[in-house]
């Protein structure tokens, strides 16, 4: 499985991975994603660091607490899943690039 893998470069690779992870964390704060619920009556925006940075609520929901709560929960869960999926995608993309296309976890 590790036939072409140079183990002497493992320390360098770990340092590069740590550096890349810190860089990705900083870049994540600049990425924003928005999820909508209730046909756009509620919009929640988060950055790539899992921070909710904006919430928009249609005025018509202000008198319907139950619906507002349901739509907020839905939009928040959706946007946080989007952020998590983006993180996984970025991590796999960066990890694959550093490994030169080689996957040490492959069963081949």
ABEGO torsion letter per residue (X at the ends): XAAABBAAAAAAAAAAAAAAAAAAAAAAAABBBBBBBGGGABBBBBBAAGBBABBBBBAAAAABAAAAAAAAAAAAAAAAAAAAAAAAAAAAAAAAAAAGGBBAABAX
